[in-house]
């Protein structure tokens, strides 16, 4: 699995399918919420590296935030 495939899987499972746990290559990672804004974030491992996939804050003024406000389920990398 490539990094791009892993990121797409994390995005799809957490934001599109609203799963509480993301599975990558038989490993499971919990979907957590940030304390202040209750945004989803997933700490996962890929190729021996620790990565975090945070949900985009829809309250900022970026193009990505506009997509999040429109319900498009965006995440940052």
Biopython code that builds the backbone (N, CA, C, O; Angstrom):
import numpy as np
from Bio.PDB.StructureBuilder import StructureBuilder

atoms = [
    (1, "UNK", "N", (0.848, -1.175, 0.000)),
    (1, "UNK", "CA", (0.000, 0.000, 0.000)),
    (1, "UNK", "C", (0.896, 1.242, 0.000)),
    (1, "UNK", "O", (1.862, 1.321, 0.759)),
    (2, "UNK", "N", (0.566, 2.199, -0.852)),
    (2, "UNK", "CA", (1.319, 3.450, -0.912)),
    (2, "UNK", "C", (0.825, 4.411, 0.170)),
    (2, "UNK", "O", (-0.231, 4.198, 0.766)),
    (3, "UNK", "N", (1.599, 5.468, 0.416)),
    (3, "UNK", "CA", (1.183, 6.484, 1.378)),
    (3, "UNK", "C", (-0.127, 7.128, 0.925)),
    (3, "UNK", "O", (-1.013, 7.373, 1.743)),
    (4, "UNK", "N", (-0.251, 7.401, -0.365)),
    (4, "UNK", "CA", (-1.485, 7.993, -0.891)),
    (4, "UNK", "C", (-2.688, 7.091, -0.617)),
    (4, "UNK", "O", (-3.747, 7.571, -0.212)),
    (5, "UNK", "N", (-2.526, 5.787, -0.836)),
    (5, "UNK", "CA", (-3.611, 4.834, -0.552)),
    (5, "UNK", "C", (-3.963, 4.833, 0.932)),
    (5, "UNK", "O", (-5.139, 4.795, 1.296)),
    (6, "UNK", "N", (-2.939, 4.874, 1.791)),
    (6, "UNK", "CA", (-3.177, 4.878, 3.239)),
    (6, "UNK", "C", (-3.950, 6.127, 3.655)),
    (6, "UNK", "O", (-4.903, 6.038, 4.429)),
    (7, "UNK", "N", (-3.544, 7.292, 3.145)),
    (7, "UNK", "CA", (-4.231, 8.542, 3.490)),
    (7, "UNK", "C", (-5.676, 8.535, 3.004)),
    (7, "UNK", "O", (-6.578, 8.986, 3.710)),
    (8, "UNK", "N", (-5.890, 8.024, 1.804)),
    (8, "UNK", "CA", (-7.261, 7.937, 1.283)),
    (8, "UNK", "C", (-8.109, 6.984, 2.117)),
    (8, "UNK", "O", (-9.284, 7.253, 2.365)),
    (9, "UNK", "N", (-7.520, 5.879, 2.548)),
    (9, "UNK", "CA", (-8.249, 4.933, 3.396)),
    (9, "UNK", "C", (-8.607, 5.546, 4.745)),
    (9, "UNK", "O", (-9.723, 5.366, 5.232)),
    (10, "UNK", "N", (-7.666, 6.269, 5.350)),
    (10, "UNK", "CA", (-7.933, 6.930, 6.633)),
    (10, "UNK", "C", (-9.057, 7.948, 6.456)),
    (10, "UNK", "O", (-9.986, 7.995, 7.262)),
    (11, "UNK", "N", (-8.974, 8.758, 5.409)),
    (11, "UNK", "CA", (-10.006, 9.771, 5.135)),
    (11, "UNK", "C", (-11.373, 9.119, 4.935)),
    (11, "UNK", "O", (-12.362, 9.526, 5.545)),
    (12, "UNK", "N", (-11.414, 8.103, 4.073)),
    (12, "UNK", "CA", (-12.690, 7.461, 3.746)),
    (12, "UNK", "C", (-13.326, 6.817, 4.970)),
    (12, "UNK", "O", (-14.511, 7.018, 5.237)),
    (13, "UNK", "N", (-12.542, 6.044, 5.714)),
    (13, "UNK", "CA", (-13.088, 5.325, 6.862)),
    (13, "UNK", "C", (-13.520, 6.268, 7.985)),
    (13, "UNK", "O", (-14.544, 6.035, 8.628)),
    (14, "UNK", "N", (-12.746, 7.331, 8.223)),
    (14, "UNK", "CA", (-13.062, 8.214, 9.356)),
    (14, "UNK", "C", (-14.103, 9.274, 9.024)),
    (14, "UNK", "O", (-15.002, 9.519, 9.827)),
    (15, "UNK", "N", (-14.001, 9.903, 7.866)),
    (15, "UNK", "CA", (-14.881, 11.029, 7.554)),
    (15, "UNK", "C", (-16.069, 10.669, 6.670)),
    (15, "UNK", "O", (-17.147, 11.244, 6.825)),
    (16, "UNK", "N", (-15.893, 9.737, 5.757)),
    (16, "UNK", "CA", (-16.996, 9.371, 4.862)),
    (16, "UNK", "C", (-17.869, 8.296, 5.501)),
    (16, "UNK", "O", (-19.094, 8.412, 5.526)),
    (17, "UNK", "N", (-17.225, 7.246, 6.019)),
    (17, "UNK", "CA", (-17.967, 6.124, 6.606)),
    (17, "UNK", "C", (-18.240, 6.311, 8.101)),
    (17, "UNK", "O", (-18.961, 5.513, 8.699)),
    (18, "UNK", "N", (-17.673, 7.352, 8.709)),
    (18, "UNK", "CA", (-17.856, 7.655, 10.140)),
    (18, "UNK", "C", (-17.524, 6.485, 11.059)),
    (18, "UNK", "O", (-18.204, 6.268, 12.062)),
    (19, "UNK", "N", (-16.487, 5.736, 10.721)),
    (19, "UNK", "CA", (-16.085, 4.618, 11.572)),
    (19, "UNK", "C", (-15.358, 5.133, 12.806)),
    (19, "UNK", "O", (-14.698, 6.171, 12.761)),
    (20, "UNK", "N", (-15.482, 4.405, 13.900)),
    (20, "UNK", "CA", (-14.807, 4.763, 15.149)),
    (20, "UNK", "C", (-13.383, 4.217, 15.189)),
    (20, "UNK", "O", (-12.572, 4.633, 16.016)),
    (21, "UNK", "N", (-13.088, 3.280, 14.288)),
    (21, "UNK", "CA", (-11.762, 2.685, 14.180)),
    (21, "UNK", "C", (-11.390, 2.582, 12.708)),
    (21, "UNK", "O", (-12.200, 2.157, 11.885)),
    (22, "UNK", "N", (-10.159, 2.973, 12.378)),
    (22, "UNK", "CA", (-9.646, 2.882, 11.016)),
    (22, "UNK", "C", (-8.741, 1.660, 10.938)),
    (22, "UNK", "O", (-7.915, 1.440, 11.824)),
    (23, "UNK", "N", (-8.893, 0.868, 9.890)),
    (23, "UNK", "CA", (-8.061, -0.319, 9.704)),
    (23, "UNK", "C", (-7.186, -0.139, 8.468)),
    (23, "UNK", "O", (-7.676, 0.141, 7.374)),
    (24, "UNK", "N", (-5.866, -0.307, 8.670)),
    (24, "UNK", "CA", (-4.897, -0.268, 7.581)),
    (24, "UNK", "C", (-4.050, -1.521, 7.659)),
    (24, "UNK", "O", (-3.378, -1.757, 8.663)),
    (25, "UNK", "N", (-4.077, -2.319, 6.617)),
    (25, "UNK", "CA", (-3.273, -3.539, 6.555)),
    (25, "UNK", "C", (-3.340, -4.335, 7.851)),
    (25, "UNK", "O", (-2.309, -4.657, 8.441)),
    (26, "UNK", "N", (-4.532, -4.646, 8.285)),
    (26, "UNK", "CA", (-4.809, -5.488, 9.451)),
    (26, "UNK", "C", (-4.453, -4.849, 10.795)),
    (26, "UNK", "O", (-4.525, -5.524, 11.822)),
    (27, "UNK", "N", (-4.071, -3.572, 10.820)),
    (27, "UNK", "CA", (-3.855, -2.847, 12.075)),
    (27, "UNK", "C", (-4.997, -1.867, 12.266)),
    (27, "UNK", "O", (-5.442, -1.233, 11.309)),
    (28, "UNK", "N", (-5.472, -1.740, 13.496)),
    (28, "UNK", "CA", (-6.587, -0.841, 13.799)),
    (28, "UNK", "C", (-6.101, 0.363, 14.596)),
    (28, "UNK", "O", (-5.245, 0.245, 15.473)),
    (29, "UNK", "N", (-6.671, 1.532, 14.269)),
    (29, "UNK", "CA", (-6.315, 2.781, 14.931)),
    (29, "UNK", "C", (-7.604, 3.508, 15.304)),
    (29, "UNK", "O", (-8.474, 3.686, 14.451)),
    (30, "UNK", "N", (-7.744, 3.932, 16.563)),
    (30, "UNK", "CA", (-8.983, 4.599, 16.981)),
    (30, "UNK", "C", (-9.098, 6.008, 16.399)),
    (30, "UNK", "O", (-8.103, 6.716, 16.247)),
    (31, "UNK", "N", (-10.315, 6.393, 16.081)),
    (31, "UNK", "CA", (-10.610, 7.760, 15.665)),
    (31, "UNK", "C", (-10.949, 8.527, 16.935)),
    (31, "UNK", "O", (-11.899, 8.186, 17.640)),
    (32, "UNK", "N", (-10.174, 9.557, 17.222)),
    (32, "UNK", "CA", (-10.389, 10.351, 18.434)),
    (32, "UNK", "C", (-10.920, 11.727, 18.048)),
    (32, "UNK", "O", (-10.882, 12.120, 16.882)),
    (33, "UNK", "N", (-11.413, 12.447, 19.045)),
    (33, "UNK", "CA", (-11.868, 13.821, 18.836)),
    (33, "UNK", "C", (-10.981, 14.765, 19.632)),
    (33, "UNK", "O", (-10.573, 14.451, 20.751)),
    (34, "UNK", "N", (-10.682, 15.930, 19.047)),
    (34, "UNK", "CA", (-9.893, 16.925, 19.765)),
    (34, "UNK", "C", (-10.729, 17.500, 20.901)),
    (34, "UNK", "O", (-11.957, 17.540, 20.818)),
    (35, "UNK", "N", (-10.067, 17.939, 21.949)),
    (35, "UNK", "CA", (-10.765, 18.404, 23.150)),
    (35, "UNK", "C", (-11.568, 19.680, 22.902)),
    (35, "UNK", "O", (-12.717, 19.784, 23.333)),
    (36, "UNK", "N", (-10.978, 20.635, 22.219)),
    (36, "UNK", "CA", (-11.615, 21.948, 22.094)),
    (36, "UNK", "C", (-12.712, 21.990, 21.027)),
    (36, "UNK", "O", (-13.829, 22.421, 21.313)),
    (37, "UNK", "N", (-12.415, 21.557, 19.825)),
    (37, "UNK", "CA", (-13.346, 21.697, 18.699)),
    (37, "UNK", "C", (-14.091, 20.414, 18.332)),
    (37, "UNK", "O", (-14.979, 20.423, 17.480)),
    (38, "UNK", "N", (-13.719, 19.316, 18.983)),
    (38, "UNK", "CA", (-14.338, 18.008, 18.699)),
    (38, "UNK", "C", (-14.131, 17.573, 17.249)),
    (38, "UNK", "O", (-14.985, 16.909, 16.662)),
    (39, "UNK", "N", (-12.983, 17.956, 16.678)),
    (39, "UNK", "CA", (-12.634, 17.526, 15.332)),
    (39, "UNK", "C", (-12.002, 16.145, 15.410)),
    (39, "UNK", "O", (-11.304, 15.833, 16.375)),
    (40, "UNK", "N", (-12.239, 15.327, 14.410)),
    (40, "UNK", "CA", (-11.685, 13.978, 14.409)),
    (40, "UNK", "C", (-10.192, 14.023, 14.105)),
    (40, "UNK", "O", (-9.723, 14.860, 13.333)),
    (41, "UNK", "N", (-9.454, 13.101, 14.731)),
    (41, "UNK", "CA", (-8.055, 12.913, 14.385)),
    (41, "UNK", "C", (-7.689, 11.456, 14.586)),
    (41, "UNK", "O", (-8.191, 10.785, 15.488)),
    (42, "UNK", "N", (-6.807, 10.985, 13.727)),
    (42, "UNK", "CA", (-6.393, 9.591, 13.753)),
    (42, "UNK", "C", (-4.875, 9.550, 13.801)),
    (42, "UNK", "O", (-4.209, 10.068, 12.904)),
    (43, "UNK", "N", (-4.327, 8.939, 14.839)),
    (43, "UNK", "CA", (-2.898, 8.672, 14.917)),
    (43, "UNK", "C", (-2.700, 7.261, 14.388)),
    (43, "UNK", "O", (-3.277, 6.308, 14.913)),
    (44, "UNK", "N", (-1.871, 7.128, 13.333)),
    (44, "UNK", "CA", (-1.666, 5.820, 12.730)),
    (44, "UNK", "C", (-0.216, 5.680, 12.294)),
    (44, "UNK", "O", (0.545, 6.648, 12.289)),
    (45, "UNK", "N", (0.147, 4.467, 11.931)),
    (45, "UNK", "CA", (1.506, 4.191, 11.488)),
    (45, "UNK", "C", (1.491, 3.770, 10.028)),
    (45, "UNK", "O", (0.622, 3.025, 9.574)),
    (46, "UNK", "N", (2.492, 4.278, 9.309)),
    (46, "UNK", "CA", (2.691, 3.870, 7.924)),
    (46, "UNK", "C", (4.180, 3.746, 7.687)),
    (46, "UNK", "O", (4.940, 4.680, 7.944)),
    (47, "UNK", "N", (4.590, 2.605, 7.202)),
    (47, "UNK", "CA", (5.991, 2.357, 6.865)),
    (47, "UNK", "C", (6.922, 2.679, 8.039)),
    (47, "UNK", "O", (8.001, 3.243, 7.854)),
    (48, "UNK", "N", (6.481, 2.309, 9.255)),
    (48, "UNK", "CA", (7.291, 2.509, 10.448)),
    (48, "UNK", "C", (7.292, 3.922, 11.002)),
    (48, "UNK", "O", (8.008, 4.212, 11.961)),
    (49, "UNK", "N", (6.502, 4.803, 10.410)),
    (49, "UNK", "CA", (6.447, 6.193, 10.866)),
    (49, "UNK", "C", (5.097, 6.487, 11.501)),
    (49, "UNK", "O", (4.063, 6.008, 11.035)),
    (50, "UNK", "N", (5.116, 7.286, 12.575)),
    (50, "UNK", "CA", (3.878, 7.721, 13.224)),
    (50, "UNK", "C", (3.335, 8.938, 12.488)),
    (50, "UNK", "O", (4.050, 9.919, 12.279)),
    (51, "UNK", "N", (2.076, 8.869, 12.100)),
    (51, "UNK", "CA", (1.420, 9.960, 11.380)),
    (51, "UNK", "C", (0.127, 10.333, 12.086)),
    (51, "UNK", "O", (-0.451, 9.530, 12.819)),
    (52, "UNK", "N", (-0.318, 11.563, 11.856)),
    (52, "UNK", "CA", (-1.597, 12.019, 12.409)),
    (52, "UNK", "C", (-2.424, 12.590, 11.264)),
    (52, "UNK", "O", (-1.940, 13.393, 10.466)),
    (53, "UNK", "N", (-3.673, 12.162, 11.200)),
    (53, "UNK", "CA", (-4.611, 12.678, 10.211)),
    (53, "UNK", "C", (-5.679, 13.500, 10.897)),
    (53, "UNK", "O", (-6.645, 12.938, 11.412)),
    (54, "UNK", "N", (-5.533, 14.844, 10.920)),
    (54, "UNK", "CA", (-6.543, 15.688, 11.564)),
    (54, "UNK", "C", (-7.631, 16.117, 10.586)),
    (54, "UNK", "O", (-7.364, 16.340, 9.406)),
    (55, "UNK", "N", (-8.839, 16.229, 11.078)),
    (55, "UNK", "CA", (-9.949, 16.763, 10.293)),
    (55, "UNK", "C", (-9.761, 18.275, 10.137)),
    (55, "UNK", "O", (-9.303, 18.946, 11.062)),
    (56, "UNK", "N", (-10.112, 18.802, 8.973)),
    (56, "UNK", "CA", (-10.002, 20.241, 8.722)),
    (56, "UNK", "C", (-11.018, 21.002, 9.562)),
    (56, "UNK", "O", (-12.190, 20.627, 9.616)),
    (57, "UNK", "N", (-10.575, 22.065, 10.215)),
    (57, "UNK", "CA", (-11.466, 22.924, 10.988)),
    (57, "UNK", "C", (-12.319, 23.751, 10.013)),
    (57, "UNK", "O", (-11.770, 24.553, 9.258)),
    (58, "UNK", "N", (-13.640, 23.574, 10.014)),
    (58, "UNK", "CA", (-14.486, 24.299, 9.059)),
    (58, "UNK", "C", (-14.641, 25.785, 9.387)),
    (58, "UNK", "O", (-15.198, 26.534, 8.584)),
    (59, "UNK", "N", (-14.158, 26.225, 10.552)),
    (59, "UNK", "CA", (-14.323, 27.621, 10.961)),
    (59, "UNK", "C", (-13.201, 28.541, 10.484)),
    (59, "UNK", "O", (-13.269, 29.749, 10.708)),
    (60, "UNK", "N", (-12.175, 28.003, 9.837)),
    (60, "UNK", "CA", (-11.113, 28.860, 9.312)),
    (60, "UNK", "C", (-11.531, 29.384, 7.938)),
    (60, "UNK", "O", (-12.574, 28.994, 7.414)),
    (61, "UNK", "N", (-10.719, 30.266, 7.357)),
    (61, "UNK", "CA", (-11.114, 30.920, 6.109)),
    (61, "UNK", "C", (-10.456, 30.327, 4.868)),
    (61, "UNK", "O", (-10.498, 30.948, 3.806)),
    (62, "UNK", "N", (-9.857, 29.159, 4.968)),
    (62, "UNK", "CA", (-9.170, 28.577, 3.824)),
    (62, "UNK", "C", (-10.151, 27.926, 2.847)),
    (62, "UNK", "O", (-11.324, 27.719, 3.156)),
    (63, "UNK", "N", (-9.637, 27.615, 1.676)),
    (63, "UNK", "CA", (-10.430, 26.902, 0.661)),
    (63, "UNK", "C", (-10.847, 25.536, 1.190)),
    (63, "UNK", "O", (-11.959, 25.077, 0.927)),
    (64, "UNK", "N", (-9.953, 24.883, 1.940)),
    (64, "UNK", "CA", (-10.260, 23.571, 2.512)),
    (64, "UNK", "C", (-11.375, 23.682, 3.544)),
    (64, "UNK", "O", (-12.230, 22.802, 3.632)),
    (65, "UNK", "N", (-11.369, 24.757, 4.321)),
    (65, "UNK", "CA", (-12.428, 24.958, 5.312)),
    (65, "UNK", "C", (-13.772, 25.161, 4.623)),
    (65, "UNK", "O", (-14.800, 24.688, 5.107)),
    (66, "UNK", "N", (-13.763, 25.866, 3.494)),
    (66, "UNK", "CA", (-15.010, 26.057, 2.741)),
    (66, "UNK", "C", (-15.552, 24.708, 2.276)),
    (66, "UNK", "O", (-16.760, 24.477, 2.306)),
    (67, "UNK", "N", (-14.660, 23.821, 1.846)),
    (67, "UNK", "CA", (-15.097, 22.481, 1.437)),
    (67, "UNK", "C", (-15.659, 21.719, 2.631)),
    (67, "UNK", "O", (-16.657, 21.011, 2.500)),
    (68, "UNK", "N", (-15.028, 21.859, 3.796)),
    (68, "UNK", "CA", (-15.514, 21.180, 5.004)),
    (68, "UNK", "C", (-16.890, 21.707, 5.396)),
    (68, "UNK", "O", (-17.761, 20.936, 5.798)),
    (69, "UNK", "N", (-17.089, 23.029, 5.279)),
    (69, "UNK", "CA", (-18.399, 23.608, 5.592)),
    (69, "UNK", "C", (-19.472, 23.084, 4.653)),
    (69, "UNK", "O", (-20.632, 22.950, 5.042)),
    (70, "UNK", "N", (-19.085, 22.785, 3.413)),
    (70, "UNK", "CA", (-20.029, 22.252, 2.427)),
    (70, "UNK", "C", (-20.267, 20.760, 2.603)),
    (70, "UNK", "O", (-20.983, 20.146, 1.812)),
    (71, "UNK", "N", (-19.662, 20.169, 3.650)),
    (71, "UNK", "CA", (-19.884, 18.753, 3.940)),
    (71, "UNK", "C", (-19.050, 17.806, 3.113)),
    (71, "UNK", "O", (-19.424, 16.644, 2.949)),
    (72, "UNK", "N", (-17.921, 18.271, 2.582)),
    (72, "UNK", "CA", (-17.100, 17.430, 1.728)),
    (72, "UNK", "C", (-16.123, 16.542, 2.498)),
    (72, "UNK", "O", (-15.434, 15.730, 1.880)),
    (73, "UNK", "N", (-16.040, 16.668, 3.830)),
    (73, "UNK", "CA", (-15.187, 15.787, 4.637)),
    (73, "UNK", "C", (-13.724, 15.872, 4.277)),
    (73, "UNK", "O", (-13.184, 14.941, 3.680)),
    (74, "UNK", "N", (-13.072, 16.959, 4.621)),
    (74, "UNK", "CA", (-11.669, 17.153, 4.278)),
    (74, "UNK", "C", (-10.769, 16.871, 5.469)),
    (74, "UNK", "O", (-11.174, 17.016, 6.622)),
    (75, "UNK", "N", (-9.550, 16.469, 5.172)),
    (75, "UNK", "CA", (-8.532, 16.239, 6.202)),
    (75, "UNK", "C", (-7.238, 16.862, 5.718)),
    (75, "UNK", "O", (-7.031, 17.020, 4.515)),
    (76, "UNK", "N", (-6.361, 17.218, 6.657)),
    (76, "UNK", "CA", (-5.049, 17.764, 6.303)),
    (76, "UNK", "C", (-4.031, 16.654, 6.394)),
    (76, "UNK", "O", (-4.264, 15.633, 7.040)),
    (77, "UNK", "N", (-2.881, 16.861, 5.733)),
    (77, "UNK", "CA", (-1.794, 15.904, 5.923)),
    (77, "UNK", "C", (-0.566, 16.595, 6.410)),
    (77, "UNK", "O", (0.460, 15.950, 6.629)),
]
sb = StructureBuilder()
sb.init_structure("model")
sb.init_model(0)
sb.init_chain("A")
sb.init_seg("    ")
for serial, (resi, resn, name, xyz) in enumerate(atoms, 1):
    if name == "N":
        sb.init_residue(resn, " ", resi, " ")
    sb.init_atom(name, np.array(xyz, "f"), 0.0, 1.0, " ", f" {name:<3s}", serial, name[0])
structure = sb.get_structure()
